[in-house]
Each structure stands twice: as structure tokens, then as C-alpha cells.
């Protein structure tokens, strides 16, 4: 069961980060730098669904990654690792909703997306190991 939860968490975290990045690549008006990268790799056709990506998919993938980080804490019991993983989705959601009216929110969005992708790559290369077994935690 523990191994299955760990696999689901890793898959969900990576799906959340890369889904948010692909969603941002489809929003040329809001994120021109990332949309330019998306056009370069052949994702320019996504611009026709810009509203769906910005209003639905980008927050949904951020929420997915946030929930997976919480579940990840139950899988590996490393609070600092889960907290670092929550920084990107929380900043992304803040930049999309309460901070959207400010000019600097675009930079926060770029930073949050970069943080999510970097954290997902880090999590793939150096996966978390469970620190507690059978309810007993070593100090």
C-alpha cells in the first residue's frame, strides 16, 4: 500500500507541474514568454483554447499538485520536502486570483511554474524515502 501511494503521489506531482506548464504555454496573451516556447515546440495551436487553459486547467493542475504534496507528506513524512513542493502551487494560485491585478503577478506566475517544474524534476531524480515506519519515527 505504501509503495502504491508513493507512486500515485509522484505521478500526480509530475502531472500537476507539467500540466500547469502546458496550460501556460497555451495562454499567449497572459504568458508570452512561455507561449513563445510552446509555439517553438509545436504547441501554438493551443492558443485557441486560451480561456479554458487560464481559467480552468492551470488552477486545476496547481490544485492537483498541492493535494499531491499533502498526500506526499503521508507517504514520506518529510515536512520540509512537502513544504517546498507546496510553494509553487500556492504562489501560482495566488498570482492567478488575488494578485492578478498587479503587474508583478506575471513574474510570480513564471517563478511558480519554474519552481513546480524544477521541484518535479528534483523529485524524479531524488525521490523521497519514508522516514517513519509502522507509526514509529526515528529521531
C-alpha positions as CSV (number, residue, x, y, z in Angstrom):
1,X,0.0,0.0,0.0
2,X,2.8,2.4,0.9
3,X,4.5,1.8,-2.4
4,X,1.3,2.4,-4.3
5,X,0.7,5.7,-2.6
6,X,4.2,6.8,-3.3
7,X,3.8,6.0,-7.0
8,X,0.4,7.8,-7.2
9,X,1.9,10.9,-5.4
10,X,4.9,11.1,-7.7
11,X,2.7,10.7,-10.8
12,X,0.3,13.3,-9.5
13,X,3.0,15.8,-8.7
14,X,4.6,15.5,-12.1
15,X,1.3,15.6,-13.9
16,X,0.4,18.7,-12.0
17,X,3.6,20.5,-12.7
18,X,3.9,19.6,-16.4
19,X,0.1,20.1,-16.9
20,X,0.4,23.6,-15.5
21,X,3.3,24.4,-17.7
22,X,1.5,23.1,-20.8
23,X,-1.6,25.1,-19.8
24,X,0.6,28.3,-19.5
25,X,2.0,27.6,-23.0
26,X,-1.5,27.9,-24.4
27,X,-2.0,31.4,-22.9
28,X,-0.2,33.7,-25.3
29,X,-1.8,36.8,-24.0
30,X,-1.0,36.2,-20.4
31,X,2.3,34.4,-20.6
32,X,4.1,35.5,-23.8
33,X,7.5,34.1,-22.9
34,X,6.1,30.6,-22.1
35,X,3.7,30.7,-25.0
36,X,6.6,31.5,-27.3
37,X,8.4,28.4,-26.0
38,X,5.1,26.4,-26.6
39,X,4.9,27.7,-30.2
40,X,8.5,26.7,-30.7
41,X,7.9,23.1,-29.9
42,X,4.6,23.0,-31.9
43,X,2.0,23.8,-29.3
44,X,0.9,27.1,-31.0
45,X,-2.5,25.5,-31.8
46,X,-3.3,25.6,-28.1
47,X,-3.9,29.4,-28.2
48,X,-7.5,28.9,-29.4
49,X,-8.4,27.5,-26.0
50,X,-6.6,30.2,-24.0
51,X,-9.6,30.9,-21.8
52,X,-10.1,27.3,-20.8
53,X,-6.4,26.9,-20.0
54,X,-6.2,30.1,-17.9
55,X,-9.5,29.8,-16.1
56,X,-9.8,26.0,-15.7
57,X,-6.8,23.9,-16.4
58,X,-4.0,26.0,-14.9
59,X,-5.7,26.3,-11.5
60,X,-6.8,22.6,-11.6
61,X,-3.3,21.4,-12.2
62,X,-2.0,23.7,-9.4
63,X,-4.6,22.3,-7.0
64,X,-3.7,18.7,-8.1
65,X,-0.1,19.3,-7.3
66,X,-1.0,20.9,-4.0
67,X,-3.1,17.9,-3.0
68,X,-0.4,15.5,-4.1
69,X,2.1,17.3,-1.9
70,X,-0.2,16.9,1.1
71,X,-0.6,13.2,0.2
72,X,3.2,13.0,-0.3
73,X,3.7,14.0,3.3
74,X,1.7,10.9,4.3
75,X,3.9,8.8,2.1
76,X,7.3,10.0,3.2
77,X,6.8,12.1,6.4
78,X,9.3,14.8,5.4
79,X,7.6,18.1,6.2
80,X,10.3,20.3,4.6
81,X,10.1,18.4,1.3
82,X,6.3,18.8,1.2
83,X,6.5,22.4,2.2
84,X,9.0,23.1,-0.6
85,X,6.7,21.3,-3.0
86,X,3.7,23.5,-1.9
87,X,5.4,26.8,-2.6
88,X,5.0,26.7,-6.3
89,X,1.3,25.8,-6.5
90,X,0.4,28.2,-3.7
91,X,2.2,31.1,-5.4
92,X,0.6,30.1,-8.7
93,X,-2.9,30.2,-7.2
94,X,-2.2,33.5,-5.5
95,X,-0.9,35.0,-8.7
96,X,-3.9,33.9,-10.7
97,X,-6.6,35.1,-8.2
98,X,-5.8,37.8,-5.6
99,X,-2.6,39.2,-7.1
100,X,-3.8,39.1,-10.8
101,X,-4.5,42.8,-10.9
102,X,-0.9,43.7,-10.1
103,X,1.8,43.9,-12.8
104,X,4.3,41.9,-10.9
105,X,1.9,38.9,-10.7
106,X,3.1,37.7,-14.1
107,X,6.6,37.3,-12.7
108,X,5.3,35.4,-9.7
109,X,3.4,33.1,-12.1
110,X,6.6,32.5,-14.1
111,X,8.5,31.8,-10.9
112,X,5.8,29.5,-9.6
113,X,5.7,27.5,-12.8
114,X,9.5,27.2,-12.9
115,X,9.5,26.2,-9.2
116,X,6.9,23.5,-9.9
117,X,8.9,22.0,-12.9
118,X,12.2,22.2,-11.0
119,X,10.7,20.5,-8.0
120,X,9.1,17.8,-10.1
121,X,12.4,17.0,-11.8
122,X,14.2,17.0,-8.4
123,X,11.5,14.6,-7.1
124,X,12.0,12.3,-10.1
125,X,15.8,12.3,-9.8
126,X,16.0,12.1,-6.0
127,X,12.7,10.5,-4.7
128,X,11.7,10.9,-1.1
129,X,12.3,8.0,1.3
130,X,9.9,7.3,4.1
131,X,11.3,8.5,7.4
132,X,8.8,6.8,9.7
133,X,7.7,3.1,9.6
134,X,4.8,1.5,11.4
135,X,3.9,4.7,13.3
136,X,7.3,5.0,14.9
137,X,9.5,7.9,13.9
138,X,13.3,7.8,14.4
139,X,14.7,10.9,15.9
